[in-house]
């Protein structure tokens, strides 16, 4: 398997993977979405709440605030030895908030959440939590822990995770009469004319084959490359997108090792 990064920023990565089967590609995609752990608030102890929002609704909103995650510092609750509902320092992070609307109406934002771990904080300071009228208060303790998107979407580390086949576009320049119909049909602007029709941005091709359909002289061919794919991974901000991909590979390897061990036991007559 070979990987080539095409585009990357803080929360997004696009890369090309070659020498891989579609079933393996889809397995990695599903693991990235649902089995890479991330932090989210799971328990809330409401000490005071005179806001118009009910405790249960407020707790639900808190759970959906994405939190930056340190996978190397914490373990999943089911792998921790504390056996505590609220967790311990190895599997849980405490966040507190105390706010009051002293002068008129005000909105409480995620920046007011105080975490005992400076590495586990909301990905944005500007997420609204609740709006309060004058003299209303809210005070609570929240406990965040690692979890999986399989259990709840609040633990899903990706907001977008897709893959598509890479394209191979061949233009027969001897046939082509530069009618430019293929350029007009291509909404992705994959093609351009510079003396002849050329492919200028192959990664944008989505294999719609409209350019091929409108060509009156069959001068262009678009095919998918069966073992090459383009991944788009957008993080919610809880983890860097490249870390999400690397974790998915590690998790898939653990699954295959476990399956191999089970198959070995069956062959040995022990399962």
FENWOKA-V102705 format. One record per helix or strand of 3 or more residues. SS is the DSSP state (alpha for helix, beta for strand). FROM is the first residue (numbers start at 0). TO is the last residue. If there is no record, write none. Layout:
SS | FROM | TO
SS | FROM | TO
This chain:
beta | 1 | 7
beta | 11 | 17
alpha | 21 | 33
beta | 37 | 48
alpha | 54 | 62
alpha | 76 | 78
beta | 91 | 99
beta | 105 | 108
alpha | 109 | 111
beta | 127 | 131
beta | 136 | 146
alpha | 152 | 154
beta | 157 | 170
alpha | 180 | 184
beta | 190 | 192
beta | 196 | 198
alpha | 201 | 203
alpha | 209 | 213
beta | 219 | 234
alpha | 240 | 266
